């Protein structure tokens, strides 16, 4: 009788979890639809009102969070002269920049591209591109990316051209395929990390306001946060 009770409770728990997951997916789909309509109509107020809902997607739906944050930033950036838009962008930036990439490499690759493109939206808003503290956050973003780059990394994925014979051949082949797929995921992430690092470093070197180039405190802070080399520190100071 006890075993039956435990089994029933287990089934009820699974059913409750399934309902909760379905409910979360429905809410996310509705949020996607709302943001999509707001983008089409350039409805800034709906975007602003939706930011708390977007924030709730983290961390369980990291990719959806970064995707909707990007779409919201694009609308707000294009309407930065509208009431509340710049304040909303500031809140969005503060929340976004604190979010680490997922530990799962496949998810990290998708989220990195979205987070990068969201960050680049802010360059078109003078309130941010001329702000020292924003650039300090930007340098930390670069440092976080560099912390996940594997030094001297070379692509690890390989072509499968081996055919195994015998009763264990299928298992051996399956293991090889799984290993190759994992390596491909790592390859993709490392490429995305290096590409993003290159793009963001270009902006850090060439786009900072001129007064910051002679601000010793900023140079020291940004250099440490972004893990800059001596050559890169010199580029930051000169813009070349």
Secondary structure, 3 states (H helix, E strand, C coil): CHHHHHHHHHHHHHHHHHHHHHHHHHHHHHHHHHHHHHHHHCCHHHHHHHHHHHHCCCCCCHHHHHHHHHHHHHHHHHCCCCCCHHHHHHHHHHHHHCCCCCCCHHHHHHHHHHHHHHHHHHHHCHHHHCCHHHHHHHHHHHHHHHCCCCCCCCCCCCCCCCCCCCCCHHHHHHHHHHHHHHHHHHHHHHHHHHHHHHHHHHHHHHHCCHHHHCCHHHHHHHHHHHCCCHHHHHHHHHCC
